[in-house]
Amino acid sequence: MKSKLLAALAAFVAFGTQAQTTQLKPGLWEQVGTIKSQSGQIEKAMADAQAQIAKLPPEQRRQIEQMMAERGVGIGNGATTVRLCLTAADVAQGNIPVQSGDCTQKVLNRDGNVTKVAFTCQTEPPVSGEGEVRVISPTSNVMTATVLTQVNGQPEKLDTTQKGTWLGDDCGSIKPLAR
């Protein structure tokens, strides 16, 4: 569930940063975010996942960490890191990168460098919400969102904050998001 939620939030961030007054630089971006749930279950699940990974034999732990890194995902210190690649064409054309075609987004309002959007992801469990992306500069953005989903079959409201930083022109092994 958590990886699908992260993918949905990454898609939301990539979408919200398009068509701003200040354009973002293409290349490798890192979004470092926190998630706060009403029930505390998401935070507990993240802590449990970290604890389980830490208990693995070194080789197995390295393989899992490498697999996550190849997908641009990392967890630690109460934050989640997602790396994504925006191409020059994405930025120039205002394309909307999304994960696996599962998410739709709608711009609610644009005012200068701030875009407010609503999003829905047909994942399991479903994810929807509203948020705001503020482009600080061509190399920096901040996203906040309220996300509605389900945890263990129960409705859950999450508050998220992500800070985006441009890391460089070369995306390395991180592939551009599918459209």
C-alpha positions, 0 to 999 in steps of 0.5 A: 500500500505504501509504495502505491501511495508514494507513487501517487504522491510523486505523480501529483508532485510532478503534475503540479509543477508543470505550467507554472510561471517559473519553470522547473529545470528538467533532470533528476528531482528528489522529493523528501516528504513526511506523511502524518495519518490520523490513526498513526498506522502509516507512521507505524507501518513505515517504522515497522518496515525500517525495522524489518529491513534492518534485521535482514542479513547484510546481503539481503538488506543490500538487495532490498535497498538497491531495488528501492533505490533503482525505483527512486524510493527510500525511507528513513528518519521519519521521511520518505524520499522519491526521486523522479526524472523530468525530461526537457520535453515534459517541462517544455510541453507541460506534459503530465507525468503519472505512474502507470496511468493510474492517476488523474489530476485536475487543476483547480486554480493557478496563481503565479507560482502556486497551483492547486490541484485535485487528484484521484488514483485508481490504486488498491486501495484508492487514493484521492485528495487535494493539494498545492504545489508552490514553485520556489525557483527552477530548482526547488518546490514545496507540495502540501496535500490532504490525501484520502485513502484506506488503511486496513479497510478503514478510511484514512486521512493523511497530511503530506508535505514534500520538498523538491530539490533538483539534483542535476541534469542527469537522471542516471538510472531513474527513468522518466515517469510514464504518461 
